[in-house]
Amino acid sequence: MPKYVILMNWTDQGVATAKDTVNRYTAAKQALESKRGSFDAIAWTIGPYDLVAVVDVPDEETIAAFNLQLAASGNLRSVTMRAFNEDEMTGIIGRMG
């Protein structure tokens, strides 16, 4: 299953309701599971991003829908990157010729 890294920043609304962040994660986790995806990891961070997540989803359409769902809540803005494991990277290198 494809893996993605999501870098997230709270909006002003998200900061104002920061006490709800763990509850929002629980809801996001359930929403992703309903789309046949899962969280590998979540971390609240200090620095240029407020949260970092690693998720597994069936396809690009699923991560796009999930990201739109998160953004629609008004609490987060995100940057999402496709991540490759060792086997996938070995296959990519093999295609280099």
Backbone hydrogen bonds in HBPLUS format (Angstrom, degrees):
<---DONOR---> <-ACCEPTOR-->    atom                        ^
c    i                          cat <-CA-CA->   ^        H-A-AA   ^      H-
h    n   atom  resd res      DA  || num        DHA   H-A  angle D-A-AA Bond
n    s   type  num  typ     dist DA aas  dist angle  dist       angle   num
A0057-VAL N   A0002-PRO O   3.02 MM  55  5.77 159.2  2.06 160.2 166.9     1
A0083-ALA N   A0003-LYS O   2.88 MM  80  5.38 174.1  1.88 145.5 143.5     2
A0004-TYR N   A0055-VAL O   2.85 MM  51  5.35 158.0  1.89 154.6 161.2     3
A0055-VAL N   A0004-TYR O   2.87 MM  51  5.35 162.3  1.90 155.7 161.5     4
A0005-VAL N   A0081-MET O   2.82 MM  76  5.21 160.0  1.86 154.5 160.5     5
A0081-MET N   A0005-VAL O   2.84 MM  76  5.21 160.8  1.88 153.4 160.0     6
A0006-ILE N   A0053-ALA O   2.81 MM  47  5.10 165.0  1.83 146.6 151.4     7
A0053-ALA N   A0006-ILE O   2.92 MM  47  5.10 159.4  1.96 145.9 152.5     8
A0007-LEU N   A0079-VAL O   2.77 MM  72  5.11 169.8  1.78 161.8 162.5     9
A0079-VAL N   A0007-LEU O   2.82 MM  72  5.11 147.6  1.92 146.6 157.0    10
A0008-MET N   A0051-LEU O   2.90 MM  43  5.07 172.8  1.90 155.7 153.2    11
A0050-ASP N   A0008-MET O   2.82 MM  42  5.87 141.2  1.97 150.0 162.6    12
A0051-LEU N   A0008-MET O   3.17 MM  43  5.07 155.7  2.24 137.4 136.9    13
A0009-ASN N   A0077-ARG O   2.88 MM  68  5.36 161.1  1.92 159.8 165.0    14
A0077-ARG N   A0009-ASN O   2.89 MM  68  5.36 145.0  2.01 152.1 162.8    15
A0011-THR N   A0075-ASN O   2.96 MM  64  5.23 156.4  2.01 120.3 123.9    16
A0015-VAL N   A0011-THR O   2.96 MM   4  6.29 154.4  2.03 154.0 160.0    17
A0016-ALA N   A0012-ASP O   2.99 MM   4  6.17 159.8  2.03 147.1 152.9    18
A0017-THR N   A0013-GLN O   3.13 MM   4  6.34 133.8  2.35 141.0 152.1    19
A0018-ALA N   A0015-VAL O   3.14 MM   3  4.83 153.3  2.21 114.0 109.0    20
A0020-ASP N   A0017-THR O   2.91 MM   3  5.75 165.1  1.93 127.3 132.2    21
A0021-THR N   A0018-ALA O   2.99 MM   3  5.27 167.7  2.01 120.0 121.1    22
A0024-ARG N   A0020-ASP O   2.85 MM   4  6.11 152.0  1.92 156.3 165.8    23
A0025-TYR N   A0021-THR O   2.94 MM   4  6.19 149.1  2.04 141.5 149.7    24
A0026-THR N   A0022-VAL O   3.02 MM   4  6.33 158.9  2.06 148.0 153.0    25
A0027-ALA N   A0023-ASN O   3.06 MM   4  6.35 155.7  2.12 145.7 151.8    26
A0028-ALA N   A0024-ARG O   2.85 MM   4  6.10 155.2  1.91 147.3 154.7    27
A0029-LYS N   A0025-TYR O   2.75 MM   4  5.97 158.3  1.80 157.2 163.1    28
A0030-GLN N   A0026-THR O   3.08 MM   4  6.32 158.1  2.13 144.4 149.5    29
A0031-ALA N   A0027-ALA O   2.92 MM   4  6.16 154.3  1.98 146.0 153.6    30
A0032-LEU N   A0028-ALA O   2.86 MM   4  6.10 159.0  1.90 152.3 157.3    31
A0033-GLU N   A0029-LYS O   2.96 MM   4  6.16 159.6  2.00 147.9 153.9    32
A0034-SER N   A0030-GLN O   3.00 MM   4  6.20 144.0  2.13 142.1 151.3    33
A0035-LYS N   A0032-LEU O   2.94 MM   3  5.11 145.3  2.06 102.6 113.7    34
A0037-GLY N   A0032-LEU O   2.91 MM   5  5.09 158.3  1.96 142.6 139.6    35
A0036-ARG N   A0033-GLU O   3.02 MM   3  4.92 155.6  2.08 110.3 110.5    36
A0038-SER N   A0056-ASP O   2.87 MM  18  5.31 151.2  1.95 148.0 155.1    37
A0056-ASP N   A0038-SER O   2.82 MM  18  5.31 160.6  1.86 156.7 163.3    38
A0040-ASP N   A0054-VAL O   2.65 MM  14  5.28 161.7  1.68 147.8 153.5    39
A0041-ALA N   A0054-VAL O   3.21 MM  13  5.12 156.2  2.27 137.6 138.5    40
A0054-VAL N   A0041-ALA O   2.93 MM  13  5.12 158.3  1.98 139.7 141.2    41
A0043-ALA N   A0052-VAL O   2.82 MM   9  5.27 139.4  1.98 149.5 161.4    42
A0052-VAL N   A0043-ALA O   2.83 MM   9  5.27 150.6  1.92 150.7 159.7    43
A0045-THR N   A0050-ASP O   2.82 MM   5  4.99 159.4  1.86 119.2 126.2    44
A0063-ILE N   A0059-ASP O   3.34 MM   4  6.79 158.0  2.39 149.3 154.3    45
A0064-ALA N   A0060-GLU O   2.95 MM   4  6.14 157.6  2.00 150.1 156.9    46
A0065-ALA N   A0061-GLU O   2.95 MM   4  6.13 161.1  1.98 146.8 151.5    47
A0066-PHE N   A0062-THR O   2.91 MM   4  6.08 160.4  1.95 149.5 155.3    48
A0067-ASN N   A0063-ILE O   2.87 MM   4  6.00 163.4  1.90 148.5 152.9    49
A0068-LEU N   A0064-ALA O   3.00 MM   4  6.20 157.7  2.05 147.4 153.6    50
A0069-GLN N   A0065-ALA O   2.93 MM   4  6.14 151.8  2.01 144.7 152.8    51
A0070-LEU N   A0066-PHE O   2.91 MM   4  6.25 156.5  1.97 152.1 158.1    52
A0071-ALA N   A0067-ASN O   2.91 MM   4  6.13 167.1  1.93 151.9 155.3    53
A0072-ALA N   A0068-LEU O   2.87 MM   4  5.99 151.6  1.95 145.9 153.5    54
A0073-SER N   A0070-LEU O   3.13 MM   3  5.51 146.6  2.25 106.2 115.6    55
A0074-GLY N   A0071-ALA O   2.97 MM   3  5.58 154.5  2.03 115.5 123.1    56
A0089-MET N   A0085-ASN O   2.90 MM   4  6.13 159.6  1.94 156.0 162.3    57
A0090-THR N   A0086-GLU O   2.89 MM   4  6.10 150.8  1.97 147.8 156.0    58
A0091-GLY N   A0087-ASP O   3.05 MM   4  6.36 154.5  2.12 146.7 152.8    59
A0092-ILE N   A0088-GLU O   2.95 MM   4  6.28 151.0  2.03 145.4 153.9    60
A0093-ILE N   A0089-MET O   2.90 MM   4  6.14 162.9  1.93 151.7 155.5    61
A0094-GLY N   A0090-THR O   2.97 MM   4  6.18 150.1  2.06 142.1 150.9    62
A0095-ARG N   A0091-GLY O   3.22 MM   4  6.51 128.6  2.49 137.5 149.4    63
A0095-ARG N   A0092-ILE O   3.05 MM   3  5.25 139.7  2.22 101.3 112.7    64
A0096-MET N   A0093-ILE O   3.00 MM   3  5.26 160.0  2.04 110.4 116.8    65
